[in-house]
Amino acid sequence: MHTSGLRRSRTAGTLPAATVLATALLATVVPAGPATAAELAPRVDLTVLVVDDGGGAVGAITSELKGSGTPYRTVRLTDPARPVIDAAFLADTVDGRPRAKYQGVVLPDEAPQGLAAAERAALTAYEQKYAVPQVDAYTWAHPGVGLDYTSEGGRSGVLDGVRTDVTAAGRSGPFRYLDGPLTFEDNAPDIAESYGYAGRPREGYTSYLDMPVEGGGRASLVGQYAHDGRRELVVTFAYNQHQRQFRALARGIVEWLTGGVHLGQNRNYLSVHVDDVFAPDARWDAERNCTPGDIDCVGGGGDSTPPIRMTAADAQYAAQWQRSAGFTLDMVYNAGSGEEWKAENGGSDPLTAQLVADRAQYRWVNHTYTHPFLGCVQDTSTVPWSCAKDAYGNTRYMSRAEIAAQIRNNHTWAVNRGIAVDRAELVTGEHSGLRTLPQQPADNPNLAGALADTGVKWIASDNSREPQQRPVGAARTVPRHPMNVYYNVGTAAEMADEYNWIYASREDGGSGVCETNPASTCLDEPLDVNTGYASYIVPQEARIALGHVLGNDPRPHYVHQSNMAEERLLYPVLDRILADYRGLFADNTPIVNPRHRDAGTELSRRAAWDKALAEGRVTAYRIGNTVTVKAPAGVTAPVTAPEGTRKNLLLGTAAFGTAYAGARSAWTAPEALQSAITLTLPTT
């Protein structure tokens, strides 16, 4: 709210503050005079209409809307009970003011066959009247979308491995967060992954993404076609929600569709947890194809391979790498395991001394004192293990006191050495204590109480087993992505050997698990153990992790201290992720590196927001340059708006949100004594 309309009377100082405020508020809302609906600026609801034909392109855009928290309504063309899209479906009047129910429209193409001619006409009239833009999710190059046919100097065909570029118009417009070339993925050379039509622009078409074509010049794959009082974003290549080229463009598609004003926000997140710091990790046995010390590793006369543990030199390298990479690692530590190592090795531990000396350069997360299994008591007399029972047949569990001691002792050790550690954050060994299928189908009943006793609010879980956040007593889980850089390898040859065992067929000398697991695929042929890590595993793991980064996914990734020891296998993967990212994105879109609790908070906010949307308890609209958002009490709203947007306070305004990707965005809520969020957009 602006204060320029307030007038102070001579007696204002003698009136109660609430009376003065109420008088001021009334003075600002009394209209100057009556107006007809036709004279009033329309209200445009901040919801997107998605007309879905079941194809991958519309599905990809829908996934971006859903993932960023942007409200949308889907009309499925294959649903015989779907609503008819007519003038009444698209617009009405609220409180005497005309209302456009959708701020943008997503269609499968410029003229979907599943829509009747009258429905297409209704959409055209609606878009013209309310200046609502339309995305043609996937179409071909032809004059009807502002492009020449591909036979007229363009190109059609497979785009795998093709380099494209964001044009000057794209970089100054909806794709201003992209900087470098965008190369289409080519993950399987023998399989065509992308197909498209690059056409030369005609009058009214502004290209945002183009590529060189034979004979000279460039042809467009993404651009705006302005005609007949409407605007269409034309996309002429096929894609799905997982492909990097779409993920890189997804933010800009939504930006264009909404005019840069929408509910929801998007960040590119990457954090990496290094588990087992101070502890040694067991080493893979290439002869037995298992890890000594594991319950299912039998034969060979015991622990036949030396453990893997960082050295002081590895710690020095880690600190130096962080500085040069501009990236902070999370050290997930087991202090008691380090103390045991020191006692067994003459009472000296240069690694611990070095990491403690460099403690301020890292973030630290409690991983329990000695990394025990915090769930049921394991009966290892069988393979696989089972939960031990008492004399009455009840499952035996680690006690509440033992769990709390593991958490508390580890925290105290760090505090006594000046390490800044947040007691609200916890990663248990092997994510134990939480349910472990099939042996332990429920959480250790003593876990929630121990977390409460020690102040833990955020406990890590394994995203491959539990991708959704859930409560554990008063705490909540933070799912983490496991990276395929194994905990039990110190060299590239060991990594490739274990990878072959897991992903090669029995015929090729592997375990054959890939042949029976529907979620897995067998290698075409085993990797060369001398070159396979660098040539195959590193780009594969970097691609997967970068997909999470570009997918607005705040979940941390986790590796182990062994990956920073010996041949330091972690760094090639991280270097590849960061290089690929920074080669594509502009400086206005840095990687966001959240700590454990921040990732948990982000997931919690999203869950509350998604619930409010699903229940229809959010109202958001734009009238002219004013945006109003109403959500249930206690629910913060994610909002994205242009630079220069101001948030209305009780008295005056303040700059809204934080800068990211050329826009402003934030989780926000009404100020005290306000019932809604009100933003004032910059005038253009």
C-alpha positions in Angstrom: 0.0 0.0 0.0 1.3 3.5 -0.8 1.2 6.3 1.8 0.8 9.2 -0.6 -3.0 9.1 -0.2 -2.8 9.5 3.6 -3.6 12.9 5.1 -2.8 13.7 8.8 -5.3 15.7 10.7 -4.3 18.0 13.5 -5.9 15.6 16.0 -4.5 12.4 14.5 -2.1 12.0 17.3 -4.9 11.7 19.8 -6.7 8.9 18.0 -6.1 5.2 18.5 -3.6 3.8 16.0 -6.2 1.3 14.7 -8.7 4.1 14.0 -6.1 6.0 12.0 -5.2 2.9 10.0 -8.8 2.0 9.3 -9.6 5.5 8.1 -6.5 5.4 5.8 -7.4 2.0 4.4 -11.0 3.2 3.6 -9.7 6.3 2.0 -7.6 4.2 -0.4 -10.4 1.8 -1.5 -13.3 4.2 -2.2 -13.8 4.3 -6.0 -13.8 7.6 -7.8 -17.1 6.8 -9.4 -19.2 4.1 -11.0 -17.8 2.1 -14.0 -19.3 -0.4 -16.3 -17.9 -3.9 -16.7 -16.7 -3.0 -20.2 -14.7 0.0 -18.8 -13.0 -2.0 -16.0 -9.7 -3.6 -16.6 -10.2 -7.3 -16.7 -9.2 -9.7 -14.0 -6.9 -12.4 -15.3 -6.6 -15.5 -13.1 -3.1 -16.9 -12.7 -4.0 -20.3 -14.0 -2.9 -22.0 -17.2 -5.2 -24.0 -19.5 -3.6 -27.2 -20.7 -5.4 -29.0 -23.6 -3.8 -32.5 -23.5 -3.7 -35.0 -26.3 -1.6 -37.5 -24.3 1.6 -36.7 -26.2 5.0 -36.2 -24.7 5.3 -32.5 -25.5 2.2 -31.4 -23.6 3.2 -33.8 -20.8 6.6 -32.2 -20.6 5.1 -28.7 -20.2 2.6 -30.0 -17.7 5.5 -31.5 -15.6 7.2 -28.1 -15.6 4.0 -26.3 -14.4 3.4 -28.9 -11.7 7.1 -29.0 -10.6 7.3 -25.3 -10.1 3.9 -25.0 -8.4 2.1 -23.1 -11.2 -1.6 -23.8 -11.2 -3.1 -25.3 -14.3 -6.3 -27.0 -15.5 -6.2 -29.9 -17.9 -8.7 -30.7 -20.5 -8.0 -34.2 -21.9 -9.1 -34.5 -25.5 -9.5 -38.3 -25.2 -12.0 -37.9 -22.3 -15.5 -38.2 -23.6 -16.8 -36.4 -20.5 -14.5 -33.4 -20.9 -15.9 -29.9 -20.8 -16.7 -28.0 -24.0 -14.3 -25.1 -24.5 -16.6 -22.2 -25.3 -16.8 -18.5 -24.2 -18.4 -19.4 -20.9 -15.7 -21.9 -20.1 -13.0 -19.4 -20.8 -14.4 -16.2 -19.2 -17.1 -14.7 -17.1 -17.7 -11.7 -14.7 -16.8 -11.5 -11.1 -18.1 -8.6 -8.9 -19.0 -6.7 -12.0 -15.6 -7.1 -13.6 -14.8 -9.2 -16.6 -12.7 -12.2 -15.8 -10.3 -14.2 -18.0 -10.0 -17.6 -16.3 -6.7 -18.5 -17.8 -3.5 -16.5 -18.3 -2.1 -18.8 -20.9 -3.1 -21.7 -23.1 -1.1 -24.8 -24.0 -2.2 -26.8 -27.0 -0.7 -29.9 -28.6 -0.3 -27.9 -31.8 -1.8 -24.8 -33.5 -5.0 -26.6 -34.5 -5.6 -29.8 -32.5 -7.9 -32.2 -34.3 -9.5 -33.2 -31.0 -11.0 -29.7 -30.7 -14.2 -28.8 -32.7 -14.0 -25.8 -35.0 -16.3 -23.9 -32.6 -13.9 -24.6 -29.8 -10.9 -23.4 -31.8 -12.8 -20.3 -32.7 -13.7 -19.6 -29.0 -10.0 -19.9 -28.1 -9.0 -17.5 -30.8 -11.6 -14.9 -29.7 -10.6 -15.3 -26.1 -6.9 -14.9 -26.8 -7.5 -11.8 -28.9 -9.8 -10.2 -26.4 -7.7 -10.7 -23.3 -4.2 -10.8 -24.9 -3.7 -14.4 -23.7 -0.7 -16.2 -25.3 -0.7 -19.8 -26.7 2.0 -22.4 -26.8 1.9 -24.9 -29.7 3.7 -27.7 -27.9 4.9 -29.5 -31.0 4.2 -28.8 -34.6 5.9 -28.8 -38.0 7.4 -25.9 -40.0 4.8 -24.4 -42.3 3.4 -20.9 -43.1 0.4 -21.4 -40.7 2.9 -21.0 -37.8 5.0 -18.3 -39.4 7.7 -20.5 -41.0 8.7 -21.6 -44.4 8.4 -25.3 -45.3 11.6 -27.2 -44.5 12.0 -27.8 -48.2 12.5 -24.0 -48.6 16.0 -23.8 -47.1 15.2 -25.5 -43.8 15.8 -28.9 -42.4 13.9 -31.8 -41.0 15.1 -35.0 -39.4 17.0 -36.4 -36.4 18.5 -33.8 -34.2 20.6 -36.0 -31.9 23.9 -34.2 -31.2 22.9 -31.1 -33.1 24.1 -27.7 -31.7 21.5 -25.0 -31.5 21.8 -21.4 -30.2 19.6 -19.0 -28.4 19.1 -15.9 -30.5 19.6 -12.3 -29.4 15.8 -12.0 -29.1 15.7 -15.2 -27.0 18.5 -14.0 -24.7 16.9 -10.6 -24.2 13.5 -12.2 -23.8 12.1 -15.4 -22.2 15.4 -17.3 -22.4 17.6 -14.6 -20.9 19.0 -17.2 -18.4 20.7 -19.1 -21.2 24.1 -18.1 -22.4 25.9 -20.9 -24.3 24.9 -23.3 -27.1 22.3 -25.9 -26.5 23.2 -29.3 -27.9 20.5 -31.9 -28.3 21.2 -35.0 -26.3 22.7 -38.1 -28.0 22.8 -40.8 -25.3 22.3 -43.8 -27.5 24.1 -43.4 -30.9 22.1 -46.3 -32.4 18.7 -44.9 -31.4 17.1 -41.7 -32.8 16.1 -39.7 -29.7 14.9 -36.3 -31.1 13.3 -35.3 -34.4 12.3 -31.8 -35.6 11.6 -29.3 -38.3 13.8 -26.2 -38.6 12.1 -23.6 -40.8 13.1 -20.1 -42.0 11.0 -17.4 -40.3 8.4 -15.4 -42.2 6.8 -12.1 -41.4 5.6 -11.9 -37.8 7.9 -14.6 -36.5 10.6 -14.0 -34.0 13.1 -16.8 -33.6 14.3 -17.7 -30.1 16.3 -20.9 -30.8 17.8 -21.7 -34.2 20.5 -23.7 -36.0 22.6 -23.3 -39.1 21.3 -25.0 -42.3 22.8 -26.1 -45.5 23.2 -23.3 -48.1 23.8 -20.7 -45.4 21.6 -18.9 -42.9 19.7 -20.2 -40.0 16.4 -21.9 -39.4 14.2 -21.8 -36.2 13.1 -24.5 -33.8 11.4 -22.2 -31.2 10.0 -18.8 -31.8 7.0 -16.4 -31.4 4.5 -16.0 -34.2 2.5 -12.8 -33.8 -0.6 -12.6 -36.1 -4.3 -11.8 -36.0 -4.0 -10.0 -32.7 -2.6 -13.2 -31.0 0.8 -14.6 -30.0 1.9 -18.2 -30.3 5.1 -19.8 -29.1 5.9 -22.3 -31.8 8.0 -25.4 -31.0 9.0 -27.6 -33.9 10.9 -30.4 -32.3 9.7 -33.4 -30.4 10.7 -33.8 -26.7 9.8 -35.3 -23.4 10.2 -34.0 -19.9 13.5 -35.7 -19.2 15.5 -34.5 -22.2 18.1 -31.9 -21.4 17.1 -29.6 -24.3 13.6 -29.4 -22.9 14.7 -29.0 -19.3 16.9 -26.1 -20.4 14.1 -24.4 -22.2 11.2 -25.2 -19.8 11.6 -22.2 -17.6 11.5 -19.9 -20.6 8.4 -21.5 -22.0 6.6 -20.8 -18.8 8.1 -17.3 -18.6 6.8 -16.6 -22.2 3.4 -18.2 -21.5 2.7 -16.2 -18.4 4.3 -12.9 -19.3 6.8 -13.5 -16.5 4.0 -13.2 -13.8 2.9 -16.5 -12.3 2.6 -18.6 -9.2 5.4 -21.0 -8.6 9.2 -20.6 -8.7 12.0 -22.6 -10.2 15.7 -22.9 -9.0 18.6 -25.1 -10.2 19.7 -26.9 -7.1 22.8 -29.0 -6.4 24.2 -30.1 -3.1 26.5 -33.1 -2.5 26.7 -34.9 0.8 29.9 -36.8 1.5 29.0 -39.6 3.9 31.3 -41.5 6.3 33.8 -38.6 6.8 36.5 -39.7 9.3 35.4 -43.4 8.9 37.0 -46.0 6.6 34.9 -47.7 3.9 35.2 -51.3 2.9 36.7 -52.2 -0.5 35.2 -54.2 -3.3 36.7 -57.6 -3.9 37.0 -58.2 -7.6 37.6 -61.9 -7.1 34.6 -62.6 -5.0 32.4 -59.9 -6.6 31.3 -58.6 -3.2 32.5 -56.4 -0.4 34.2 -58.0 2.6 32.3 -57.3 5.8 28.9 -57.2 4.0 26.6 -59.9 5.3 26.2 -61.5 1.8 30.0 -61.6 1.1 31.1 -65.2 2.0 34.3 -67.1 1.4 37.8 -65.8 1.0 38.8 -66.1 4.6 37.5 -62.9 6.0 38.2 -59.3 5.2 40.7 -59.7 2.4 40.8 -56.2 1.0 42.3 -53.1 2.7 39.8 -50.3 3.6 39.6 -47.0 1.9 40.1 -43.8 3.9 41.0 -40.2 2.9 44.4 -38.9 3.8 45.4 -35.4 4.9 46.5 -34.8 1.3 43.0 -35.7 0.1 41.6 -33.3 2.6 43.9 -30.5 1.4 42.8 -31.3 -2.2 39.1 -31.1 -1.3 39.5 -27.7 0.2 41.5 -26.4 -2.8 38.9 -28.0 -5.2 36.1 -26.2 -3.5 37.8 -22.8 -3.8 38.5 -23.3 -7.5 35.1 -24.8 -8.3 33.1 -22.3 -6.3 31.1 -25.0 -4.7 30.7 -26.2 -1.1 30.5 -29.8 -0.1 28.6 -31.2 3.0 30.8 -33.3 5.2 28.6 -36.0 6.8 30.8 -37.2 9.6 31.2 -40.1 12.0 33.5 -38.8 14.7 33.6 -42.0 16.7 34.7 -44.0 13.8 37.6 -41.6 13.4 38.5 -41.9 17.0 38.5 -45.7 16.6 40.8 -45.4 13.6 43.2 -43.2 15.5 43.4 -45.6 18.4 44.1 -48.5 16.1 46.8 -46.6 14.3 49.1 -45.3 17.0 47.0 -42.5 18.3 47.7 -40.1 15.4 45.3 -39.1 12.7 46.5 -36.4 10.2 43.2 -36.6 8.2 41.1 -35.5 11.2 43.6 -32.8 12.0 43.5 -31.4 8.5 39.7 -31.5 8.2 39.3 -29.8 11.6 41.8 -27.1 10.6 39.7 -26.5 7.4 36.4 -26.9 9.2 35.0 -23.4 8.2 35.4 -24.3 4.5 32.7 -27.0 4.6 29.2 -27.6 5.9 28.9 -30.4 8.4 26.1 -32.8 9.0 25.7 -35.4 11.9 26.0 -39.0 10.6 26.0 -40.6 14.1 29.1 -41.3 16.2 30.1 -44.8 15.0 27.6 -45.4 12.1 25.7 -48.3 13.6 22.5 -49.8 12.2 19.7 -47.9 14.1 16.8 -50.2 13.1 16.0 -53.6 14.3 18.7 -55.9 15.7 20.0 -57.7 12.6 20.1 -61.5 12.6 22.9 -62.3 10.2 22.7 -66.0 10.5 20.9 -66.1 7.1 21.4 -64.3 3.8 19.6 -61.9 3.4 19.6 -60.9 7.1 16.4 -60.7 9.1 15.1 -58.8 12.2 15.9 -60.6 15.4 13.0 -61.6 17.7 12.7 -61.8 21.4 11.4 -64.9 23.3 7.8 -63.7 22.6 8.3 -63.3 18.9 8.5 -59.5 19.0 11.0 -57.6 16.8 14.0 -56.4 18.7 15.1 -52.8 18.0 17.9 -50.5 19.0 16.7 -48.5 22.0 15.8 -44.8 22.2 18.6 -44.1 24.5 21.2 -45.8 22.3 20.0 -43.9 19.2 20.0 -40.6 21.1 23.6 -41.3 22.4 24.8 -41.8 18.9 23.4 -38.5 17.7 24.4 -36.5 20.8 27.9 -37.8 21.1 28.7 -37.0 17.5 27.3 -33.5 17.9 29.2 -32.9 21.1 32.5 -34.0 19.5 32.1 -31.4 16.7 31.1 -28.6 19.0 34.1 -29.2 21.2 36.3 -28.7 18.1 34.7 -25.6 16.9 32.8 -27.2 14.0 29.6 -25.5 13.2 27.0 -28.2 13.1 23.2 -27.8 13.1 21.6 -30.2 15.6 18.4 -30.2 13.6 20.1 -32.1 10.7 20.8 -35.8 10.7 21.9 -38.6 8.3 21.8 -42.0 9.8 24.1 -44.8 8.7 22.5 -46.5 5.6 19.4 -44.4 6.4 18.8 -46.9 9.2 16.1 -46.5 11.7 13.8 -45.7 8.9 11.9 -48.6 7.4 14.0 -51.0 5.3 12.2 -53.3 3.0 11.6 -56.1 3.0 13.1 -57.0 6.4 11.9 -54.0 8.4 8.6 -52.7 7.0 8.2 -49.9 9.6 10.4 -47.3 11.2 12.1 -48.3 14.5 9.4 -47.2 17.0 12.2 -45.7 19.1 13.5 -43.5 16.4 11.0 -40.6 16.6 11.5 -40.2 20.3 15.3 -40.2 20.0 15.0 -37.5 17.3 12.9 -35.4 19.6 15.3 -35.9 22.5 18.2 -34.6 20.4 16.4 -31.7 18.5 16.5 -33.4 15.1 14.0 -31.9 12.6 15.4 -33.2 9.3 16.5 -36.8 8.8 17.8 -38.1 5.5 16.1 -40.8 3.5 17.1 -42.7 0.4 15.3 -41.2 -2.6 15.6 -44.5 -4.6 13.4 -46.1 -1.9 11.4 -43.2 -0.5 11.2 -40.3 -3.0 8.5 -38.4 -1.1 9.1 -36.5 2.1 7.2 -37.8 5.1 7.0 -37.2 8.9 9.0 -39.2 11.5 7.4 -38.0 14.7 8.0 -34.2 14.7 10.8 -34.5 12.2 10.6 -34.9 8.4 12.6 -36.8 5.9 14.9 -35.2 3.3 15.2 -37.7 0.4 18.7 -37.9 -1.1 19.7 -39.1 -4.6 22.4 -41.8 -4.5 25.1 -41.2 -7.0 26.5 -44.2 -8.9 30.0 -43.6 -7.6 30.2 -46.5 -5.2 31.1 -46.3 -1.6 33.4 -49.3 -1.8 35.8 -48.3 -4.5 38.9 -46.1 -4.5 40.1 -46.6 -8.1 38.6 -46.3 -11.5 39.3 -49.9 -12.3 37.5 -51.1 -9.1 34.5 -48.8 -10.0 34.3 -50.2 -13.6 34.7 -53.8 -12.3 31.8 -53.5 -9.8 29.7 -51.6 -12.4 30.2 -54.5 -14.8 29.2 -57.0 -12.2 25.9 -55.2 -11.6 25.0 -54.1 -15.1 26.4 -56.9 -17.3 24.4 -60.0 -18.3 25.3 -63.5 -16.9 26.5 -64.3 -20.4 29.0 -61.5 -20.2 30.2 -62.4 -16.7 27.9 -60.1 -14.7 25.5 -60.9 -11.9 22.5 -60.9 -14.3 20.5 -58.7 -11.9 20.0 -56.4 -14.9 18.1 -59.1 -16.7 15.6 -59.6 -13.9 15.2 -56.0 -12.6 12.6 -54.1 -14.8 14.2 -50.8 -13.7 17.6 -51.7 -15.0 19.2 -52.2 -18.4 22.1 -54.5 -19.2 25.3 -53.1 -20.7 25.7 -54.0 -24.4 29.1 -55.2 -23.5 31.2 -55.0 -20.3 33.2 -51.8 -19.8 37.0 -51.8 -20.2 38.1 -51.6 -16.5 41.0 -49.3 -17.5 38.9 -46.7 -19.4 35.3 -47.4 -18.6 35.0 -45.1 -15.7 36.1 -42.0 -17.6 34.5 -42.8 -20.9 31.2 -44.2 -19.8 30.4 -43.8 -16.1 31.4 -40.2 -15.6 29.3 -38.8 -18.4 26.4 -41.0 -17.5 26.4 -40.0 -13.9 26.9 -36.3 -14.7 24.0 -36.4 -17.1 21.7 -38.0 -14.5 22.7 -35.5 -11.8 22.4 -32.5 -14.2 18.9 -33.7 -15.0 18.0 -33.4 -11.3 19.6 -29.9 -11.3 17.6 -28.7 -14.3 14.4 -30.3 -12.8 14.0 -27.9 -9.9 14.8 -30.7 -7.6 16.3 -29.6 -4.2 17.0 -33.1 -3.0 20.7 -33.6 -2.1 23.0 -36.1 -3.8 25.2 -38.3 -1.7 28.5 -40.0 -2.2 31.1 -41.2 0.3 34.5 -40.2 1.6 36.1 -43.1 -0.3 35.2 -41.2 -3.5 37.6 -38.4 -2.4 40.4 -40.8 -1.6 43.0 -42.6 -3.7 42.1 -41.8 -7.3 39.5 -39.2 -6.2 36.7 -40.5 -8.3 34.2 -37.9 -7.3 35.8 -34.9 -8.9 35.5 -35.8 -12.6 31.8 -36.2 -12.1 31.4 -32.9 -10.3 33.7 -31.1 -12.7 31.6 -32.4 -15.7 28.3 -31.3 -14.0 29.6 -27.8 -13.2 31.2 -27.4 -16.6 28.1 -28.5 -18.6 25.9 -26.2 -16.4 28.1 -23.1 -16.6 28.6 -23.6 -20.3 24.8 -23.3 -20.8 23.5 -20.9 -18.2 24.1 -17.2 -17.8 25.6 -15.7 -14.7 22.2 -14.5 -13.6 21.2 -18.2 -13.0 23.8 -19.7 -10.6 23.5 -23.2 -9.1 21.8 -23.0 -5.7 23.6 -25.0 -3.1 21.1 -25.6 -0.3 22.1 -27.2 3.0 20.2 -30.2 4.4 17.6 -28.3 6.4 17.0 -25.8 3.5 16.2 -28.7 1.1 13.8 -30.1 3.7 12.1 -26.8 4.2 11.7 -26.4 0.4 10.1 -29.8 0.1 7.7 -29.1 3.0 6.6 -25.8 1.5 5.9 -27.4 -1.8 3.8 -30.1 -0.2 1.7 -27.5 1.7 1.4 -25.5 -1.5 0.4 -28.4 -3.7 -2.2 -29.4 -1.1 -3.7 -26.0 -1.0 -3.9 -25.9 -4.8 -5.4 -29.4 -5.0 -8.1 -28.3 -2.5 -8.9 -25.2 -4.5 -7.9 -22.9 -1.6 -5.7 -20.5 -3.6 -7.0 -17.5 -5.4 -4.6 -15.5 -7.5 -5.2 -12.9 -10.3 -3.8 -9.9 -12.0 -5.7 -6.6 -12.7 -3.6 -4.2 -14.6 -0.2 -3.9 -12.8 -1.6 -5.3 -9.5 -1.3 -9.0 -8.5 -3.3 -10.4 -5.7 -2.7 -13.8 -4.1 -4.8 -15.4 -1.3 -3.8 -18.7 0.3 -4.8 -20.5 3.5 -3.3 -19.2 6.7 0.1 -20.7 7.4 0.8 -21.6 3.7 3.4 -19.5 2.0 3.0 -18.9 -1.8 5.7 -19.2 -4.4 5.5 -16.2 -6.8 7.5 -15.2 -9.8 7.4 -11.7 -11.2 9.6 -9.3 -13.3 12.4 -7.2 -12.0 11.1 -4.0 -10.4 8.1 -5.6 -8.8 7.2 -4.2 -5.4 5.4 -5.9 -2.5 2.7 -3.9 -0.8 3.3 -3.6 3.0 0.9 -2.3 5.5 2.5 1.1 4.9 4.6 1.6 1.8 6.2 -1.0 -0.4 9.4 -3.0 -0.6 11.3 -4.8 -3.4 9.8 -8.2 -4.0 11.7 -11.5 -3.8 15.2 -12.3 -4.9 16.8 -12.1 -8.3 17.1 -15.3 -10.2 17.2 -16.1 -14.0 16.4 -12.5 -14.9 13.2 -12.4 -12.7 12.2 -12.0 -9.1 10.8 -14.8 -7.1 10.2 -15.9 -3.5 8.1 -17.9 -1.1 5.9 -15.2 0.4 3.0 -14.5 2.7 0.8 -11.6 3.6 2.3 -9.1 6.0 0.8 -8.6 9.5 -2.8 -7.5 9.4 -3.1 -8.3 5.7 -5.3 -11.0 4.3 -3.7 -11.2 0.9 -0.3 -10.8 -0.9 -0.4 -7.7 -3.1 2.3 -7.0 -5.6 2.7 -4.0 -7.9 4.3 -4.8 -11.2 6.7 -2.4 -13.0 5.1 -0.3 -15.7 6.4 -1.0 -19.2 
